[in-house]
């Protein structure tokens, strides 16, 4: 069954644990890789090794660009582009721990703040469903 998710992150503090804590009860397998080169396996190789991955979530710790039409170049750019090319635009999502507003960049990739109130969870769940990932939110109770 193709129901896995690649989590690509940099130095995001406890954001990785927050995402894992949300995804695990939903029954979605998750492969995590650090884009800062701290993992032995880069995101492209990890994705190639795991055929069950149908979705990519990128945790971008950089502040969002002031103008979404001018994307900033950061360490996650290659991984993000690879995931979009491999999975399609509808199966890639970006969470930004330091962002204040949601936006869609000029490439059509959704960016959402990782807010303390947990609003990102419903948005991620919706994006997973639109991407064809079967989830049951009742498992979160």
mmCIF file of the C-alpha atoms, coordinates in Angstrom:
data_MODEL
# 
_entry.id   MODEL 
# 
loop_
_atom_site.group_PDB 
_atom_site.id 
_atom_site.type_symbol 
_atom_site.label_atom_id 
_atom_site.label_alt_id 
_atom_site.label_comp_id 
_atom_site.label_asym_id 
_atom_site.label_entity_id 
_atom_site.label_seq_id 
_atom_site.pdbx_PDB_ins_code 
_atom_site.Cartn_x 
_atom_site.Cartn_y 
_atom_site.Cartn_z 
_atom_site.occupancy 
_atom_site.B_iso_or_equiv 
_atom_site.pdbx_formal_charge 
_atom_site.auth_seq_id 
_atom_site.auth_comp_id 
_atom_site.auth_asym_id 
_atom_site.auth_atom_id 
_atom_site.pdbx_PDB_model_num 
ATOM 1   C CA . UNK A 1 1   ? 0.000   0.000  0.000  1.00 0.00 ? 1   UNK A CA 1 
ATOM 2   C CA . UNK A 1 2   ? 1.345   3.417  -0.959 1.00 0.00 ? 2   UNK A CA 1 
ATOM 3   C CA . UNK A 1 3   ? 0.631   5.465  2.135  1.00 0.00 ? 3   UNK A CA 1 
ATOM 4   C CA . UNK A 1 4   ? 3.978   6.802  3.255  1.00 0.00 ? 4   UNK A CA 1 
ATOM 5   C CA . UNK A 1 5   ? 5.391   10.268 3.691  1.00 0.00 ? 5   UNK A CA 1 
ATOM 6   C CA . UNK A 1 6   ? 8.882   11.695 3.328  1.00 0.00 ? 6   UNK A CA 1 
ATOM 7   C CA . UNK A 1 7   ? 9.708   14.350 5.923  1.00 0.00 ? 7   UNK A CA 1 
ATOM 8   C CA . UNK A 1 8   ? 12.555  16.572 4.816  1.00 0.00 ? 8   UNK A CA 1 
ATOM 9   C CA . UNK A 1 9   ? 13.843  19.032 7.367  1.00 0.00 ? 9   UNK A CA 1 
ATOM 10  C CA . UNK A 1 10  ? 16.718  21.224 8.412  1.00 0.00 ? 10  UNK A CA 1 
ATOM 11  C CA . UNK A 1 11  ? 17.342  22.420 11.933 1.00 0.00 ? 11  UNK A CA 1 
ATOM 12  C CA . UNK A 1 12  ? 13.721  22.916 13.028 1.00 0.00 ? 12  UNK A CA 1 
ATOM 13  C CA . UNK A 1 13  ? 13.856  22.320 16.778 1.00 0.00 ? 13  UNK A CA 1 
ATOM 14  C CA . UNK A 1 14  ? 10.829  20.390 18.032 1.00 0.00 ? 14  UNK A CA 1 
ATOM 15  C CA . UNK A 1 15  ? 8.890   20.798 14.760 1.00 0.00 ? 15  UNK A CA 1 
ATOM 16  C CA . UNK A 1 16  ? 10.016  17.339 13.581 1.00 0.00 ? 16  UNK A CA 1 
ATOM 17  C CA . UNK A 1 17  ? 8.597   15.776 16.764 1.00 0.00 ? 17  UNK A CA 1 
ATOM 18  C CA . UNK A 1 18  ? 5.342   17.738 16.355 1.00 0.00 ? 18  UNK A CA 1 
ATOM 19  C CA . UNK A 1 19  ? 4.862   16.443 12.823 1.00 0.00 ? 19  UNK A CA 1 
ATOM 20  C CA . UNK A 1 20  ? 5.753   12.886 13.866 1.00 0.00 ? 20  UNK A CA 1 
ATOM 21  C CA . UNK A 1 21  ? 3.310   13.085 16.762 1.00 0.00 ? 21  UNK A CA 1 
ATOM 22  C CA . UNK A 1 22  ? 0.543   14.095 14.369 1.00 0.00 ? 22  UNK A CA 1 
ATOM 23  C CA . UNK A 1 23  ? 1.314   11.617 11.566 1.00 0.00 ? 23  UNK A CA 1 
ATOM 24  C CA . UNK A 1 24  ? 2.017   8.463  13.609 1.00 0.00 ? 24  UNK A CA 1 
ATOM 25  C CA . UNK A 1 25  ? -1.521  7.959  15.024 1.00 0.00 ? 25  UNK A CA 1 
ATOM 26  C CA . UNK A 1 26  ? -2.915  8.343  11.492 1.00 0.00 ? 26  UNK A CA 1 
ATOM 27  C CA . UNK A 1 27  ? -1.071  5.183  10.439 1.00 0.00 ? 27  UNK A CA 1 
ATOM 28  C CA . UNK A 1 28  ? 1.075   6.931  7.849  1.00 0.00 ? 28  UNK A CA 1 
ATOM 29  C CA . UNK A 1 29  ? 4.600   5.601  7.626  1.00 0.00 ? 29  UNK A CA 1 
ATOM 30  C CA . UNK A 1 30  ? 7.185   8.350  7.691  1.00 0.00 ? 30  UNK A CA 1 
ATOM 31  C CA . UNK A 1 31  ? 10.764  8.454  6.465  1.00 0.00 ? 31  UNK A CA 1 
ATOM 32  C CA . UNK A 1 32  ? 12.699  11.430 7.790  1.00 0.00 ? 32  UNK A CA 1 
ATOM 33  C CA . UNK A 1 33  ? 15.816  12.942 6.282  1.00 0.00 ? 33  UNK A CA 1 
ATOM 34  C CA . UNK A 1 34  ? 17.839  15.993 7.240  1.00 0.00 ? 34  UNK A CA 1 
ATOM 35  C CA . UNK A 1 35  ? 18.609  18.330 4.340  1.00 0.00 ? 35  UNK A CA 1 
ATOM 36  C CA . UNK A 1 36  ? 21.568  19.795 6.237  1.00 0.00 ? 36  UNK A CA 1 
ATOM 37  C CA . UNK A 1 37  ? 23.614  16.722 5.324  1.00 0.00 ? 37  UNK A CA 1 
ATOM 38  C CA . UNK A 1 38  ? 23.473  15.196 8.798  1.00 0.00 ? 38  UNK A CA 1 
ATOM 39  C CA . UNK A 1 39  ? 21.918  12.006 7.455  1.00 0.00 ? 39  UNK A CA 1 
ATOM 40  C CA . UNK A 1 40  ? 23.861  9.367  5.559  1.00 0.00 ? 40  UNK A CA 1 
ATOM 41  C CA . UNK A 1 41  ? 21.173  9.209  2.887  1.00 0.00 ? 41  UNK A CA 1 
ATOM 42  C CA . UNK A 1 42  ? 20.049  12.308 0.941  1.00 0.00 ? 42  UNK A CA 1 
ATOM 43  C CA . UNK A 1 43  ? 16.340  12.833 0.321  1.00 0.00 ? 43  UNK A CA 1 
ATOM 44  C CA . UNK A 1 44  ? 16.517  11.685 -3.323 1.00 0.00 ? 44  UNK A CA 1 
ATOM 45  C CA . UNK A 1 45  ? 18.182  8.394  -2.369 1.00 0.00 ? 45  UNK A CA 1 
ATOM 46  C CA . UNK A 1 46  ? 15.819  7.848  0.576  1.00 0.00 ? 46  UNK A CA 1 
ATOM 47  C CA . UNK A 1 47  ? 12.794  8.395  -1.654 1.00 0.00 ? 47  UNK A CA 1 
ATOM 48  C CA . UNK A 1 48  ? 14.141  6.023  -4.286 1.00 0.00 ? 48  UNK A CA 1 
ATOM 49  C CA . UNK A 1 49  ? 14.666  3.354  -1.607 1.00 0.00 ? 49  UNK A CA 1 
ATOM 50  C CA . UNK A 1 50  ? 11.106  3.622  -0.263 1.00 0.00 ? 50  UNK A CA 1 
ATOM 51  C CA . UNK A 1 51  ? 8.469   2.877  -2.886 1.00 0.00 ? 51  UNK A CA 1 
ATOM 52  C CA . UNK A 1 52  ? 5.632   3.395  -0.370 1.00 0.00 ? 52  UNK A CA 1 
ATOM 53  C CA . UNK A 1 53  ? 6.225   7.157  -0.230 1.00 0.00 ? 53  UNK A CA 1 
ATOM 54  C CA . UNK A 1 54  ? 3.403   9.066  -1.851 1.00 0.00 ? 54  UNK A CA 1 
ATOM 55  C CA . UNK A 1 55  ? 3.731   12.445 -0.159 1.00 0.00 ? 55  UNK A CA 1 
ATOM 56  C CA . UNK A 1 56  ? 6.507   14.833 0.854  1.00 0.00 ? 56  UNK A CA 1 
ATOM 57  C CA . UNK A 1 57  ? 6.415   17.307 3.689  1.00 0.00 ? 57  UNK A CA 1 
ATOM 58  C CA . UNK A 1 58  ? 9.208   19.845 3.870  1.00 0.00 ? 58  UNK A CA 1 
ATOM 59  C CA . UNK A 1 59  ? 9.900   21.630 7.144  1.00 0.00 ? 59  UNK A CA 1 
ATOM 60  C CA . UNK A 1 60  ? 11.540  24.883 6.137  1.00 0.00 ? 60  UNK A CA 1 
ATOM 61  C CA . UNK A 1 61  ? 13.071  26.666 9.119  1.00 0.00 ? 61  UNK A CA 1 
ATOM 62  C CA . UNK A 1 62  ? 13.984  29.736 7.058  1.00 0.00 ? 62  UNK A CA 1 
ATOM 63  C CA . UNK A 1 63  ? 11.710  32.745 7.296  1.00 0.00 ? 63  UNK A CA 1 
ATOM 64  C CA . UNK A 1 64  ? 9.324   33.019 4.343  1.00 0.00 ? 64  UNK A CA 1 
ATOM 65  C CA . UNK A 1 65  ? 10.208  35.464 1.605  1.00 0.00 ? 65  UNK A CA 1 
ATOM 66  C CA . UNK A 1 66  ? 8.592   38.872 2.071  1.00 0.00 ? 66  UNK A CA 1 
ATOM 67  C CA . UNK A 1 67  ? 7.161   38.573 -1.438 1.00 0.00 ? 67  UNK A CA 1 
ATOM 68  C CA . UNK A 1 68  ? 6.012   35.011 -2.319 1.00 0.00 ? 68  UNK A CA 1 
ATOM 69  C CA . UNK A 1 69  ? 6.656   35.804 -6.004 1.00 0.00 ? 69  UNK A CA 1 
ATOM 70  C CA . UNK A 1 70  ? 10.404  35.904 -5.200 1.00 0.00 ? 70  UNK A CA 1 
ATOM 71  C CA . UNK A 1 71  ? 11.239  32.604 -3.532 1.00 0.00 ? 71  UNK A CA 1 
ATOM 72  C CA . UNK A 1 72  ? 14.346  32.555 -1.411 1.00 0.00 ? 72  UNK A CA 1 
ATOM 73  C CA . UNK A 1 73  ? 17.002  30.009 -2.256 1.00 0.00 ? 73  UNK A CA 1 
ATOM 74  C CA . UNK A 1 74  ? 17.880  27.798 0.703  1.00 0.00 ? 74  UNK A CA 1 
ATOM 75  C CA . UNK A 1 75  ? 19.293  24.369 1.513  1.00 0.00 ? 75  UNK A CA 1 
ATOM 76  C CA . UNK A 1 76  ? 15.956  22.657 0.872  1.00 0.00 ? 76  UNK A CA 1 
ATOM 77  C CA . UNK A 1 77  ? 15.533  23.903 -2.698 1.00 0.00 ? 77  UNK A CA 1 
ATOM 78  C CA . UNK A 1 78  ? 16.905  20.824 -4.422 1.00 0.00 ? 78  UNK A CA 1 
ATOM 79  C CA . UNK A 1 79  ? 14.981  18.399 -2.193 1.00 0.00 ? 79  UNK A CA 1 
ATOM 80  C CA . UNK A 1 80  ? 11.763  20.359 -2.672 1.00 0.00 ? 80  UNK A CA 1 
ATOM 81  C CA . UNK A 1 81  ? 12.186  20.417 -6.447 1.00 0.00 ? 81  UNK A CA 1 
ATOM 82  C CA . UNK A 1 82  ? 13.041  16.721 -6.540 1.00 0.00 ? 82  UNK A CA 1 
ATOM 83  C CA . UNK A 1 83  ? 9.907   15.842 -4.566 1.00 0.00 ? 83  UNK A CA 1 
ATOM 84  C CA . UNK A 1 84  ? 7.661   17.960 -6.791 1.00 0.00 ? 84  UNK A CA 1 
ATOM 85  C CA . UNK A 1 85  ? 9.186   16.358 -9.875 1.00 0.00 ? 85  UNK A CA 1 
ATOM 86  C CA . UNK A 1 86  ? 8.786   12.846 -8.519 1.00 0.00 ? 86  UNK A CA 1 
ATOM 87  C CA . UNK A 1 87  ? 5.423   13.100 -6.723 1.00 0.00 ? 87  UNK A CA 1 
ATOM 88  C CA . UNK A 1 88  ? 3.657   16.029 -8.362 1.00 0.00 ? 88  UNK A CA 1 
ATOM 89  C CA . UNK A 1 89  ? 2.647   19.399 -6.977 1.00 0.00 ? 89  UNK A CA 1 
ATOM 90  C CA . UNK A 1 90  ? -0.451  18.120 -5.188 1.00 0.00 ? 90  UNK A CA 1 
ATOM 91  C CA . UNK A 1 91  ? 1.631   15.736 -3.058 1.00 0.00 ? 91  UNK A CA 1 
ATOM 92  C CA . UNK A 1 92  ? 4.139   18.226 -1.656 1.00 0.00 ? 92  UNK A CA 1 
ATOM 93  C CA . UNK A 1 93  ? 3.568   20.606 1.238  1.00 0.00 ? 93  UNK A CA 1 
ATOM 94  C CA . UNK A 1 94  ? 5.813   23.036 3.122  1.00 0.00 ? 94  UNK A CA 1 
ATOM 95  C CA . UNK A 1 95  ? 5.491   23.859 6.820  1.00 0.00 ? 95  UNK A CA 1 
ATOM 96  C CA . UNK A 1 96  ? 7.424   26.858 8.112  1.00 0.00 ? 96  UNK A CA 1 
ATOM 97  C CA . UNK A 1 97  ? 7.896   27.146 11.881 1.00 0.00 ? 97  UNK A CA 1 
ATOM 98  C CA . UNK A 1 98  ? 8.702   30.868 11.673 1.00 0.00 ? 98  UNK A CA 1 
ATOM 99  C CA . UNK A 1 99  ? 6.146   31.957 9.073  1.00 0.00 ? 99  UNK A CA 1 
ATOM 100 C CA . UNK A 1 100 ? 3.262   34.207 10.035 1.00 0.00 ? 100 UNK A CA 1 
ATOM 101 C CA . UNK A 1 101 ? 0.985   33.859 7.003  1.00 0.00 ? 101 UNK A CA 1 
ATOM 102 C CA . UNK A 1 102 ? 0.084   30.968 4.688  1.00 0.00 ? 102 UNK A CA 1 
ATOM 103 C CA . UNK A 1 103 ? 0.898   31.469 1.019  1.00 0.00 ? 103 UNK A CA 1 
ATOM 104 C CA . UNK A 1 104 ? 1.300   29.601 -2.237 1.00 0.00 ? 104 UNK A CA 1 
ATOM 105 C CA . UNK A 1 105 ? 4.567   30.309 -3.988 1.00 0.00 ? 105 UNK A CA 1 
ATOM 106 C CA . UNK A 1 106 ? 4.894   31.115 -7.676 1.00 0.00 ? 106 UNK A CA 1 
ATOM 107 C CA . UNK A 1 107 ? 5.360   27.397 -8.420 1.00 0.00 ? 107 UNK A CA 1 
ATOM 108 C CA . UNK A 1 108 ? 2.043   26.463 -6.800 1.00 0.00 ? 108 UNK A CA 1 
ATOM 109 C CA . UNK A 1 109 ? 3.526   24.904 -3.649 1.00 0.00 ? 109 UNK A CA 1 
ATOM 110 C CA . UNK A 1 110 ? 1.487   25.510 -0.504 1.00 0.00 ? 110 UNK A CA 1 
ATOM 111 C CA . UNK A 1 111 ? 3.390   26.996 2.459  1.00 0.00 ? 111 UNK A CA 1 
ATOM 112 C CA . UNK A 1 112 ? 1.775   27.050 5.871  1.00 0.00 ? 112 UNK A CA 1 
ATOM 113 C CA . UNK A 1 113 ? 2.967   28.373 9.225  1.00 0.00 ? 113 UNK A CA 1 
ATOM 114 C CA . UNK A 1 114 ? 3.548   25.769 11.913 1.00 0.00 ? 114 UNK A CA 1 
ATOM 115 C CA . UNK A 1 115 ? 1.394   27.608 14.436 1.00 0.00 ? 115 UNK A CA 1 
ATOM 116 C CA . UNK A 1 116 ? 1.333   26.841 18.155 1.00 0.00 ? 116 UNK A CA 1 
ATOM 117 C CA . UNK A 1 117 ? -2.460  26.412 18.090 1.00 0.00 ? 117 UNK A CA 1 
ATOM 118 C CA . UNK A 1 118 ? -2.165  23.388 15.764 1.00 0.00 ? 118 UNK A CA 1 
ATOM 119 C CA . UNK A 1 119 ? -4.134  24.815 12.825 1.00 0.00 ? 119 UNK A CA 1 
ATOM 120 C CA . UNK A 1 120 ? -1.477  23.381 10.532 1.00 0.00 ? 120 UNK A CA 1 
ATOM 121 C CA . UNK A 1 121 ? -2.687  19.864 11.373 1.00 0.00 ? 121 UNK A CA 1 
ATOM 122 C CA . UNK A 1 122 ? -6.086  20.279 9.712  1.00 0.00 ? 122 UNK A CA 1 
ATOM 123 C CA . UNK A 1 123 ? -4.479  21.931 6.692  1.00 0.00 ? 123 UNK A CA 1 
ATOM 124 C CA . UNK A 1 124 ? -1.966  19.099 6.386  1.00 0.00 ? 124 UNK A CA 1 
ATOM 125 C CA . UNK A 1 125 ? -4.747  16.504 6.739  1.00 0.00 ? 125 UNK A CA 1 
ATOM 126 C CA . UNK A 1 126 ? -6.687  18.190 3.942  1.00 0.00 ? 126 UNK A CA 1 
ATOM 127 C CA . UNK A 1 127 ? -3.618  18.300 1.738  1.00 0.00 ? 127 UNK A CA 1 
ATOM 128 C CA . UNK A 1 128 ? -2.918  14.603 2.411  1.00 0.00 ? 128 UNK A CA 1 
ATOM 129 C CA . UNK A 1 129 ? -6.479  13.687 1.436  1.00 0.00 ? 129 UNK A CA 1 
ATOM 130 C CA . UNK A 1 130 ? -6.293  15.780 -1.751 1.00 0.00 ? 130 UNK A CA 1 
ATOM 131 C CA . UNK A 1 131 ? -3.021  14.021 -2.548 1.00 0.00 ? 131 UNK A CA 1 
ATOM 132 C CA . UNK A 1 132 ? -4.718  10.628 -2.366 1.00 0.00 ? 132 UNK A CA 1 
ATOM 133 C CA . UNK A 1 133 ? -3.491  9.568  1.077  1.00 0.00 ? 133 UNK A CA 1 
ATOM 134 C CA . UNK A 1 134 ? -6.189  7.767  3.031  1.00 0.00 ? 134 UNK A CA 1 
ATOM 135 C CA . UNK A 1 135 ? -6.432  9.074  6.578  1.00 0.00 ? 135 UNK A CA 1 
ATOM 136 C CA . UNK A 1 136 ? -8.935  8.731  9.389  1.00 0.00 ? 136 UNK A CA 1 
ATOM 137 C CA . UNK A 1 137 ? -8.876  11.783 11.665 1.00 0.00 ? 137 UNK A CA 1 
ATOM 138 C CA . UNK A 1 138 ? -10.876 9.814  14.257 1.00 0.00 ? 138 UNK A CA 1 
ATOM 139 C CA . UNK A 1 139 ? -7.607  8.037  15.120 1.00 0.00 ? 139 UNK A CA 1 
ATOM 140 C CA . UNK A 1 140 ? -6.325  11.267 16.653 1.00 0.00 ? 140 UNK A CA 1 
ATOM 141 C CA . UNK A 1 141 ? -8.747  11.088 19.574 1.00 0.00 ? 141 UNK A CA 1 
# 
